[in-house]
Amino acid sequence: MKKNIRKASTTRRIALITGASSGLGYEFAKQLDLESSIDEIWLVARREHRLEALAEELTHQARVLACDVTDPAWQKHLIKILSTENIQIDTLINSAGMGKKGSVEEIGLANNSYMVDLNCKALTEICSICIPYMAENSRILNVSSTASFLPQPRFAVYAATKAYILSYTRALDKELKPRKITVTAVCPNPMETEFFCHTGQPEEISALKKIGLEDVGKVARKALRRSKRKKDISLQSMTSHLIRLISRIFPHPFVLWIEKKIGL
Ligand SMILES: NC(=O)c1ccc[n+]([C@@H]2O[C@H](COP(=O)([O-])OP(=O)(O)OC[C@H]3O[C@@H](n4cnc5c(N)ncnc54)[C@H](OP(=O)(O)O)[C@@H]3O)[C@@H](O)[C@H]2O)c1
């Protein structure tokens, strides 16, 4: 397959995507492959074979960086690559993430802590590592969720990590405005991805949640469009907008009561 390759002497424009081995991250990689403003796509996740297969499918030059993004050794490796190669990060997408369902007690110390490390700490660190290598008109997309709009009993830590991402992303967007860098929080409703294989309760993509199920391709496309338009948030469907509206109009104790009544 023909790959777009630039001479090594010129600055290469990079798209770096975490969580590229499946779901939304994979979809972002496929859609960015249609853009001509970048020279290379860097794919990050733990499952190397998946990333290698995706790299083969892309028309852009792709680089596989197989790792656990919470691993400080990998972060050091990334810092070294960025500081020694002639590159500029055009697009950073933080899609790596996971959520465990159940009460805080059931989920336990290790899993609760890992969710925070992956969804919040690693994402924040990757932004800090990459921002110095971004120029005007670059962009960051951080994947949050509609879960960020409201506290969610039995998804408490996950929803809180996504609220962190939303708040952090919108503030970072304002901070980076003078440098003309856009930072967008992507807030999908449930999507049928491998995400639900890791919640610990796969059957919980319930009939109720299926009503608002979003198409992963549409979520990625809309998010890329919104970031191009320099928006700090992207919601794909009417259901997402409705959830956000409800979270703003009604007091949270009332919404929590409704959540309990309808078994969300
Ligand atoms: N699906 C939904 O209903 C939904 C709704 C709202 C928001 N989201 C958010 O969307 C994002 C993408 O999720 P998805 O739905 O696409 O689920 P997914 O298919 O399970 O994708 C998660 C991705 O994250 C990677 N990942 C997980 N832990 C990692 C780690 N420690 N280091 C590096 N990579 C890691 C996984 O790759 P490896 O396993 O190969 O490492 C995979 O590529 C997540 O942030 C999720 O919270 C999902």
The ligand as an ORCA input file, in Angstrom:
! r2SCAN-3c Opt
* xyz 0 1
  N     -18.150      2.811     24.826
  C     -18.857      3.671     25.541
  O     -20.041      3.458     25.832
  C     -18.237      4.989     25.960
  C     -19.105      6.049     26.272
  C     -18.549      7.273     26.648
  C     -17.175      7.431     26.706
  N     -16.363      6.356     26.406
  C     -14.918      6.576     26.471
  O     -14.389      6.389     25.169
  C     -12.996      6.044     25.270
  C     -12.723      4.874     24.341
  O     -13.472      3.762     24.806
  P     -14.093      2.726     23.782
  O     -15.563      2.794     23.910
  O     -13.465      2.890     22.459
  O     -13.652      1.366     24.509
  P     -12.591      0.266     24.060
  O     -12.971     -0.293     22.743
  O     -12.479     -0.654     25.230
  O     -11.236      1.089     23.866
  C     -10.408      1.444     24.940
  C      -9.022      1.666     24.379
  O      -8.159      2.079     25.441
  C      -6.976      1.294     25.399
  N      -6.430      1.179     26.738
  C      -7.067      0.767     27.867
  N      -6.222      0.779     28.903
  C      -5.031      1.215     28.428
  C      -3.767      1.438     29.008
  N      -3.545      1.221     30.307
  N      -2.750      1.881     28.223
  C      -2.946      2.103     26.900
  N      -4.123      1.917     26.291
  C      -5.157      1.474     27.044
  C      -7.437     -0.057     24.851
  O      -6.374     -0.743     24.221
  P      -5.531     -1.956     24.826
  O      -6.488     -2.837     25.582
  O      -4.946     -2.599     23.608
  O      -4.506     -1.312     25.695
  C      -8.413      0.405     23.782
  O      -7.728      0.734     22.615
  C     -12.742      5.751     26.747
  O     -12.090      6.848     27.316
  C     -14.138      5.607     27.342
  O     -14.172      5.974     28.685
  C     -16.858      5.160     26.019
*
